[in-house]
């Protein structure tokens, strides 16, 4: 769901020497591995972070991190909306739109979209049970909001959207193999002739310290990020940061013909990079 959940800066790309005096290594954290391919199969899969968000992260924690990173101003959502209407000068802001959000969490993006857009329908995908329950209760009186409690990769819904949001590094919570499948799926769900997909990715690689247990390069096409709340915790957060060039190549292979990016942020929170795919 949210890359900036744990610190004001991005997790480092190289393994830290220690965390609170604890000597960190891949072997100490997860045991000896035989190969990169085996490691990917064991720990990177769709829905891998559901236990972490269900058991370790509260809605208030999300809101606090959004504030710390200045995302409570919804700068990301406003950038996406501005870009969408720039490339659709034939539409005014009151035009009814069909939207999708992947990784809705506590509804920050949904609320921002409702404040700035005329929503015909919004499908909000979320996999963490407590957030699914919260969203369904929150939007029970809003028939235009459909909360879908499953992975978008498993969903059989085929209705196309004018605008698709994947904010705060939701994309990284899919394995390298699933990221390409995801791009192909989202291309099919992006409306022809003006639809747009927005994907938010980290821009810089500054070290944040803290309780990062292991962060290391697995291959040239991306980097594995691992985190847990404390050294003795047994529930992990994991994400895969794709190499930007590889991400663009995959987007083109998935069928997107127009790809733009925009760097933003850098105040209290990290610098980020928004991709617009059409």
N, C-alpha and C positions, 0 to 999 in steps of 0.2 A: 504494500500500500504506500507507505510513506518513507522515502529515503531519509529525510531530515528529522526522523523521529527521535533520534538518540543524542544528537549534538547539533551545535550551530554550524558546524563545518562537516565536510564529507569524511567518511572513514578513509584511512590511508590506503594506498595501493600496495605497500610493502609491509611485511609482518613486523609488528612492534617487538622490541626486545623483551619487554616485560609489561605487565599490567598489575599495578599495586604490589610489585615485588614478585609476581608470579611469572616464571619463564614460560613464554608462549611458543608453541610450534604446532604444526599440523598434526604431528604424531601425538603430542601430549593432549591435544584437544579432541581428536577423533580416532586416534589409533593409527597404526601403520597402514598405508594404502598401497595397493599394487600398481595402480595406473590412474591417470587422469580420467580415462573413460569410465572405469569402475567407480571412481569417486563421484563423478557426475550422476551416474545411475543411482547411487546410494542416497544422495542428499538433495539433488535438485529435481523437483517434480512439482506439478501443478497442485497448489494448495498446501505447499510445504510449511508455510508460516502461519497457518490457521491456529495451531496450538499455542504459538507465541502470542498472537493477538488476543486469543480467547482467554488465556490464563495470566498474561503478564502486562497487558496494556489496557488501561481504562480510557473511556471517552474523554475524561478530563485531561489525561496525559496527552492525548492527541491534540486537544485544544490548546494546552500549554505550549506544545512544540510548534503548533501553527503560529501562535503569538510570537514565540521566540524567533522564528524564522520569517516573520512578517507576512506569512501566508494567511493570517486572519484578515488581511486587507483584500484578499482574493486577487492579488496582482496577476497571478497565473491565469485565472479564469477570464479576467478582463482583457488580457493580452490576446487570448484565443478568440474571444468574441470580436474584438476589434479586427483581427486578421481575417476572420470569416467574412465580415461585412465589407472589408476592403476588397476581397476577391469576389464578392457578390454585390456589385453596385446596383444591380437590378432590384434588390430587396431593401425594404426599410426595416427598422428595428421591431416593428410590430408584426412582422410576418411570422405566422405560426411555424415552429420548427419541431422536428423529431430528433431527439437526442439519445445518446448512450453514454453512461459513465461506467468504466471498469474499475472496481475497487472503491466503492462509495463510502466505506467506513461509517462515520457519524453524520454524513450528509453535508459537509462544508460546500462541496462543489455543486451539489443539488440545490442548496439554498441560494448560492450565488447565481446560478443559472436562472432560477425562478425570479430573482430580483432584477435581472438584466434582460431577460428574453421572454418572448411569448411562446410558451411551451405547449405544443400540441400533444406530445407524449415524450416521456423520459423513462428509459429503462436503466435502472441502477443495479449493477451486478455487485454482489458482495458474498464472500464465502464464510466469514466468521460468524458463528451462530448468535452471539450476543449483539453484534451490530446489525444483523439481519432483523432480529426482534425489535431493536430500537428503531430502525428505519421504517419497518412496517407500522409500528405504532405512531411514529412521528408523521407519516404521510397517509394515514388511514383515511383522512377526509379529503385527500387530493387524488382524485381518480386518474389524473394525467401522469402520476408517478407510479411506476411499476417496479417494485423491489423484487429482484430475482436472486434467490439464494443458492446459486451454483456458479461454477466456473463458466466463463463465456465460451471456453473451448468445448464444453460439454453441452451447451445450450443448443436447442434445435430451433430457436426463434430466428427467422430469416428476414424480418422487416428491416429495410434499410434506414439509415439515419442521415440527417443533414450534417450533424456535427457529433463527433465522438471524442470524449475526454479520457485520457489516461494520465493523471496528475501525480506528482510527488513520488515518482519512481515505482509506480505499480508495475511498469514494464519489467523491471529488474527482478520481480518475484516469480518470473517464469524461467524455466531452464533454457539453455542455449537452443536446444531442439524445439522447445515449445515457443520460444520467441518468434521463430520463423513461422510456425503454424499459426500463431496469434496474428502476425502481420497479414497472412493470407486470409484468415477469417475476418479480420477487421476490414480488409480491402473489399471483401464480398458484401460487408454490411454498410460500407460507405456509399451513399447515393451517387449515382452517375450524374455528371453534368453540374457540379457545384458542391458536392459533399466534401467534408474535410475531417481528417483524423489529427488530433493534437496529442503528442507524446512528450512528456517532461522527463529530461535526463539530467544527471549531474554534469557540471561543466569543469570544475577544478578538482584537485586531488590533495588538498591540504590535510595534514594529520590532525585528528581531533583528540587523540589520547583516550582517556576514559576506559571503559570496560570492553574495548574491542579485543576479542580473543584471538582471532586470526583473520588476516586479510592478505591475500597473495595472488599472484598471477598464475593462472592455470594454463593458459595458452594465449597466443597472440590475438585471438579474437575476442577476448574478454577477461574479466577478473571476478573471482569469487569473493564475496563479502560475508563474513560470519560474525555474529554478535550474540552475547547473552547478558542478562541483567547483572549477573555476578559470576565469579569464577566457579562457585559450587552449583550453579544452576544447571539443570539438565534439559532446558528447553531453549532452542536456538532460533535466532532470526538469520535467514540466509537470503542472499540476493546475487544476481549475476549482472555485472556491469558490462555491457557490450562495448567493444571497440567502435568508435563513431563511424569510421570508414566502413567497417563490416556492417554496422547497422544500416547505413545508407544503401549499401549493396543489397542487403536482404530486403529492404523496403522496395527497391526497384524490381527485384526478382518476384516479390509478392504481387506486383502489378501497379504500384504507385508510380506515376510518371512525373509528378511535380513534387519536389521536396525542398522546403525552405527551413532555415533554422534561425533562432533569435536568442541571444544571450540576455539574461535579465537577472535581477536580484543583486546581492552583494552588500546589502545594508547590514542588519543584524544577522541575517542568515547567509547561506552559501550562494555563490554565483551559480546560476542554473542555465539550462539550454532547452528551449522549446522547439520541437520539430513540428512542422505543418506538412502533412502528407495528403496529396490529392491524386 
